[in-house]
Amino acid sequence: MENISNLLEQKLNASLSHLMDQIRTVVHEEVKKQVQVEIRDAMKQLKEDFTSTTDFICADQRDLRAEINSKMNTIKALERNNSDLQKEINTLNNRISVIEKISRGQNLELQAVPESRNENLVTLIKNLCTSINFQIDDSSILSCRRVAKINSTSDRPRNIIVTLSNSTLRDQILSACRRLRNSSKEPLNSTHVGITSKNCNIYVSEHLSPECKALHAATRKKAKEINYKFVWVKFGRVYVRKTERTDHIHIKNMDSLDKLT
């Protein structure tokens, strides 16, 4: 009985082992098939999602490209308009500059003349003309006035603008002032306009536009740095000359100063 029991146990174990192997094989194949199906479904879904995403990105890129092209066309149009406007502004600025020169062509500007409460500016101008040996009639002086300071904090007296009857008269007075300055060791000063209470240098020049004044000031500074002896303004134009023997140079704008050596 013991032998039979052992044999039966061996048989059962062998049968059970075989059965378990078959079960494992079947289960493995089923699981494998199930996994393959799930993988195929997942890959299919992933492909569909990827296709949908790429289609969306392509469509978005097309829209973005179209928008960029539209913006680029707008920018180019604005650049053309800006260029045209800049040319027009330059043209208008040139016209304004010419108009300003014409409008100031009959004016003299006196600087650093001391102020007083009861001053008579016409008398000051007539005293100046007497000092430089130039005859002038009252009718030749159309107006005479002080103008506001550019820098309100400056302690310099306000400039005097004199409007004469014609530009020739203005140029003659300027020439007479230069002759006096060149022939006398004493520069123009307040005594030449009849102010004896305070002796200080005064300056008589053309009535320049703000742009020309700025250019004149920059030119004087540059000339001092590079040892140019002469700087002057004539007919609203700034000139320099290095020495008595060199030719004069017309300073048209700030860029011209960079060319001075």
Order of alpha helices (4+ residues) and beta strands (2+ residues): alpha-beta-alpha-beta-beta-alpha-beta-alpha-beta-beta-beta-alpha
